[in-house]
């Protein structure tokens, strides 16, 4: 079998089927959206690492869908009218040259402000994961505005992704950003040192309190960084103790659809097959 190519055995295929049927049941109050797998590529409306596959007779470039959120926003922007708030869920693959094909189930809320949007998306995704049989879940919250404010170049962001402390001194903001992980005491300490981000820390504290009241375990990681550049506010990842990488993630993006308030998140289904 060529490197990167993957077949799902019957057992894993059954788990994927269950994940779809469960999503249809739990998100019955959302609209289901099915978007094209094959899209016409344009650099200004695509995210990272498009999976380009060829050209049409008019020389337009074809690509496989790389990001459900971007594809949904392209679809909504093509409509004459969209009634807000809009709640949708999706299920299906995304593609990239590195990982080829990955399956996701996700929800998007357009026209829902903070903190209602973040609270609903995270709570509903955690409920979905628990219905799939997963327990002891942890939600990690961060804030894009803090990261973008303190990381002015790609090198700094790459250090955050790798959690690289090497050579950092205490006077470097990245040193404190990388150390900002834990409970509410992290927000208090960080907002005291960087008073210009006290409002973002308060947003994180408020959302965390709401989620804890709903029975969700919450921690904070102010160095949390997402690959997608379109996030504008709070971002999150969901972890399971038996998996060493996030099994779900998302956040707020308020600039993709006519400057509407929007937030969404996805469960990375193919990464869960070994623990389901």
Secondary structure by P-SEA (a helix, b strand, c coil): ccccbbbbcaaaaaaaaaaaaaaaaaaccbbbbbcccccccccccccccccccccccccbbbbccccaaaaaaaaaaacccccccbbbbbbbbbbcccccccccccccccccccaaaaaaaaaaaaaaaaaacccbbbbbbbbaaaaaaacccaaaaaaaaaccccccccccaaaaaaaccccaaaaaaaaaacccaaaaaaaaaaaaaaaaaabbbbbbbccccccccccccccccccccccccccccccccccccccccccccccccccccccc
